[in-house]
Amino acid sequence: MGNRADECGTDVEIYCKALTNTIHADTPTGAPQQLLDLLDQLGLERQEVRTAGPVYIWHEVPGHLDADEQKRLASRAIPALLMAGYKVNCTPDVFDETAYRRAVQEIRSRRARPAATRPAPAAPSSRPEPSRHTA
């Protein structure tokens, strides 16, 4: 069982598995849990095969999506992976440039929004209190 991420020296290799329509996201042997969790959060489904030796882990785009939506999901994951500092390679037959650009724009928009601030407490009134007259 080969692992493209190990062969290419990347953190994530996104490609369509030969003789199938399945989009894979391979990670290197012993990939950090943080990377695997991020791929889960981005909508890819974790797969695992346990052998007498190593445990093989990879991710796939959900098969219930149509082919175009699968490519969009895979392409939308790339900017988040890059922002997290991972080295990613995606084959041209899987890459959807429009989906990628939208994901980049969403990340930029989130980063540009000012953090929500709490309103400042009301300042004490500068008006003097009315004087009380007693008779």
N, C-alpha and C positions, 0 to 999 in steps of 0.2 A: 504494500500500500504506500504510494508516494505522497509526498507533501510538498506542494509547490512553494509554500512560504519558506520552508527549509532550503529548497533547491535555489530559490531566487534571492534569499537573504533579506526578505521583507517581513513586516509584521502581519500584513494581510494581503493575500492574493485573491482577487475576485475574478471569476471566470465561469464559463459555461462548461460543465463536465462533458467530456467527449462522449458522443453517441447518445446524449440525453438532452433534455431541455432544462436541466437543473442548474441553477446558478449557485456556485459554491463560494464560500469565503474561508480560505485556508489560513490558519495561523501556525506559527512554528511550533515544533515539539516543545512542550513545557512552557507554552505561552502564559503570561501572567493572568491571574484570575481577573484582574481589572480590565484587561482587553477583552476577555471572553464575556464578562458581564456587560461591557459597553456594546458589543455586538448583539447581545440579547436585547438590550434596551432599544437598540436601533431597529428592532423588528426581525432580525434574522433568527432562525431556529437552530439551537445547538443540537448537534448529533455526536454520538459517541460510540466507539467500538472498543470493547475491552478484549485484549488478547492475553495469552500467557506472559507476554512481554509488555510492550508499551500499551498505553491507552491512547487511541487516536481520537482527537476532537476536531471538529470542523463545524461551520455554520452553513445553512442553506437559506435561500429566500423561500418563503412559504409557497408550497406548490399549488395552493388553492387560488393564488392570484393569476390573472392572465399574464401573458408574456410581456406586454408593455409595462404593466404595473410591477412585475418582478424586476425589470431593468430600472425602473424609476426608484424602487426601494433600495436596490443595491447602490445606485448612483448617489442617492440622497445620503447614504451612510458615509460616503467618502469624506466630505468636509468635516464632520464631527470627529472622525478618526484622525484626520490630519491635525485638527485643532488640539487633539489630545496628545499629539507628538508621535503618532505612529507612521511608519513608512508603508504606503499602500500602493498597490499596482492593480489596475483594472483593465481587462482586455477590451479592445474597441467594440467587439460584438455585444458586449453587455452594457457599455457606458451610454447613458442618456444625458447629453450635455444640458438640455433644458432643466431637467430635474436637479442636476448638480448645481447649476447656477441659482436656482430657486433656494436650494438648501443653503448655499453660501450667503445669499441675501437675507434669509431668515436669521442666520447666525449673526450677521452684521447688524441687523435691526435690533436683536436682543441685546447686543453689546452696546449699542448706541443709546438705548433708552436710559434715561437717568433713573437711578435707584429711587424707589419710592421713599419719600421722606415723611416723617410724622409732622403734622402741623405744630407750629410753635405754640407754647401756652399763651393764653391771652395776657397781654401786658396790663399791669394795674392801671386803673383809670387815672388820668392826670387832672381830671376835674376835681376841684375841692368839694368836699361834702358840704351840703347846705348847712349853714349855721342854725342852731336851734335857739329860738328866742323863748324865753320864759317870762311870764308876766307876773 
